[in-house]
Structure formats: C-alpha cells, structure tokens
Amino acid sequence: MLRIDSGLRLPGEPQVHLAAELFLPVRLDPNPIVLVCLPGGGMNRHYYDLRPEDRDQSFSFAAQMSARGFLVLTLDYPGIGDSDRPADGYVLTPEVLAEAVVGATRHCLDALRSGKLVAGLPALRGLSSVGVGHSMGGMLAVLAQALGRQHQALALLGFSTRGLPEYLPPSLRAVENPAAQRDQLPGWARAQFGGQPYPVIGKSRDAAGIFGGAQADIRAVAALKRAAAPLLPVPALLAMLPGNVAAEAAAIDVPVFIGVGEHDMVGPPQDAPFAFTRSRDRILHVLPGAGHSHFLFPARRELFDRLAQCLHEKVETTP
C-alpha cells in the first residue's frame, strides 16, 4: 500500500493522504500504460482486486489487466478505505474529490515517470495513463479528467449521465441542470442521508439483484464484502441526479470505453455514449448476463480482453 499526498487542504484538517496500491505486469512494455482506478459508491479500492478464499484471480481486475501488460493503480478517496477521513463527510463534494484524485494522480504519474514511486522500478518516461471508474467512480473519473486532463483515455464501467432518478424523492427528480446548482448539493445530501457523515448502504433485495444476481459467482459475491465502504453522501447524490456531469462529459475529447452490464442500472446502454459528444472514439461494450458489479459475472473475461485490445489500439503512447 502507498500513502499519497493528494495536495488537498481542508479547513481544520491536516493534509489529506490517499491510500493506493500499484500492481505491476510481469514484463514492462517500452511505452507502458497505467490504469488509474476509482471505485464506486459504497466501495473501496479493493473492488478492483476481488480475491475469494480459493485465491481465484479471475475476478481481480488488477490481476487480469496487469497480466495483459498494464500497470494498475487503485485509489481510495478521502474518507474511504485506508485514506485519511475528515470528520465531516459533507465537505467531500464532487469537486473536492476530483481535486484530490487529480493531485494524487499527478504525484503518482510524476513519480512513475521519474522512477521514484517504488524502489527498484525504473523510470517509465514513456508512460501513458487511462482513467478507470466504476459507477460513481466513473462520474468522478469524468470530473477529474475535465479538471486535470491527465489521461489519454477513459474507461467507464456501469456509469451514465442518466443518474438514478428512481431512487430520488420527487423534489430532486425535477432538478434541472445540476451543474448550476452544485452549491446546493451538501444541503440536499444532508436531507437525503439524514445528516450521517458516512452513511452505509442497507441491504435490499433490489440491490442484491442489481449488483449481483443469479449469474454472479457466489465466491466473488463473498469477496465483494471486503470492498464494502461507507458512502460519500454528496458525490453519491450527484451521481443519482439526472444529467449529473453532462457538461463535463460533453467536454471530454479523449477516447471513452463504456462497459455496461445487460442488467445494469444505467438505463438503455446504447444511450450512454451520446453524452461524450467531443470524444473522437466512443466504444460501447455490453456484458451479457451481467449486473452492475461486472467482475462477479462470467462476462468479465470478455470485458478484460475487449478493454485491453481497445486501449492498446486507442491510447497514443509517447515514444
């Protein structure tokens, strides 16, 4: 585990460090690509490294993508996992998290390129990067890319700008242009989550069916519990609002890979790519039989192969 100074400074709090893990391929490409991975709501960085008791590595995104030649860097947000936790979770707005992600990513990319991140790892001067996000993490990957423009591509899994209006009270379903009302998000979130600084998602039959389902491997479902984390209420609420980060998505000008489960919660899969109007390449991949947590399902293998192929083709590496 790495401890990364995000550069984030919050009133009344010390400097905020993020926890991260780096997974290395067996053999480094001359112009390698690192995948910077952000978890979804209610998850920590271990979502990208699911390990059942029998140690089957087929569920681990980090293991599978590093086996395909990529470096994989997984991050915990402030307040989640092993990262520093501010006392008030409502100060962690989407903009604050995007700033923290950009700062931590900059630190890691600079250190990887200079050979200073991990002892024994040579300087990777030709390193390119891809922002990866699942669910709410997809939203934050979009915000971070719009802010920092650090990556040569994005891979967004189980995310769309449709939001989750069916989980909102009527007053918030009618919100128009969320980008113009971001300053009201903390107040709305306090009302939505009862003021709990780090609320926990309750168990429900609907959630179990969407995240898992009949085709999910029970070993991976058990491993998913290790990745469980409290919610960050303000970004969680934005992710639920229709049109959540539509303005930022429309400004993304790098290739975008969109992975959606057949039984996902993102709405019609074919609609998701249209949010990225400036992207020169929009690739949609639908995982047959999969719910929202893609790595639990047999279709994960096809996802890993297709994503690896697309990134090797679309990412413009630096000689």
Buried (B, 14 or more C-beta within 10 A) or exposed (E): EBEBEBBBEBEEBEEBBBBBBBBBBEEBBEBBBBBBBBBBBBBBBBBBBBBBEEEBBBBBBBBBBBBBBBBBBBBBBBBBBBBBBBEBBBBBBBBBBBBBBBBBBBBBBEBBBEBEBEEEBEEBEBBBBBBBBBBBBBBBBBBBBBBBEBBBBBBBBBBBBBBBBEEBEEEBBEBEEBEEEEEEBBEBBBEBBEEBBBBEBEEEEEBEBBBBBEBBBEBBBEBBEEBEBBBBBBBBBBBBBBBBBBBBBBBBEBBBBBBBBBBBBBBEBEBBBEBBEEBEBBBBBBBEBBBBBBBBBBBBEBBBEBBBEBBBEBBEBEE
